[in-house]
Amino acid sequence: MIRINFFIRIRTFGTRNLFEKIKFKEWKLIKHHALVLGVDEVFIMELTKYEIQIGFNKTPFKISGIEFRPSHRIKIENAGFTKKISATIQHYKRVFFENIILRSPSIHEIFILNDPKGSEILNKYYSTNIFRCTVDPVYDYEKPDASSMPYWIKRNNRKVVYTIFGALDWRKNIKNIFEAFTLLDKQIHQHIELLIIGKIPEYFADEFELRVNMFIRDNPDIELVLINEFVSDSHMEYYFCNTDVSLVVYPKFYGSSGLLGRAAKYNSISLVPNVGLMAELCEDYKLGYLCDPYSPTDISLKIFKAFNDILNGERIDGTSFYREHSPELFLNQLNF
């Protein structure tokens, strides 16, 4: 008989010193609960956070989980010297930590998302069979009544809705995206709505406010809507079903993103980085356009292409991606 226990972190852990930043407190708590429950295996949804602790520990239970930043995807072929050096450093940093976690005899399976070729590459590189592939599932959530929403998107044929979703820090590429909108022909600004949804971390608040004020000054005719809060899954569903173009043009990002599937579910165009797994998925499933995340000019060009597509009634067809990334398949591949 298989019994599954779910442990959801509700404690707040500080990040004031190195000891806390590398999650020793969290790992100690995970290990404590696993021992108390007498489990045979612990599955960690974000394995990357605990590579050091796992690598230097032997546990009486097996450990499996999901690796969100595998090393094999971190590479840039067509870029300047500085970007190549940065990617190379990131690559070998990830190799270092992968070697650490693979030291542990407790490691059972490491899953990577949406990348079957990647699991083969990693198994060959490390002479192991631990790496597996699973889909990044697209969940279905019930949409709330529009009247209950803090902001109700007024859909009409004059506005193309662009959405930036998630924790609003430097990884969202706010600076370059804002500059990209500023480069657009001013005559189309009145037909654009930019929806930014997510909690702004305290350390980024001042810079974000500065960027927003500059954006409003330079683009007064673009309707900018900022929702500075963590939104529920049902609210996320509402905003994405009313999104025309999803902006996931992340710098220094080489993996997949759940937002790609979220946009595909509603046939919304995605703008993604031109490197890494997300670029391959976007091309293979025809989900949108690839952008150089460091080039406001290139991002602006793709924003304009998506704008014309929407005005001409040309949306992407995300049906195949949505169906092939179901929660049921995700659980089956994890052997749950």
Disulfide bonds with the S-S distance in Angstrom:
none
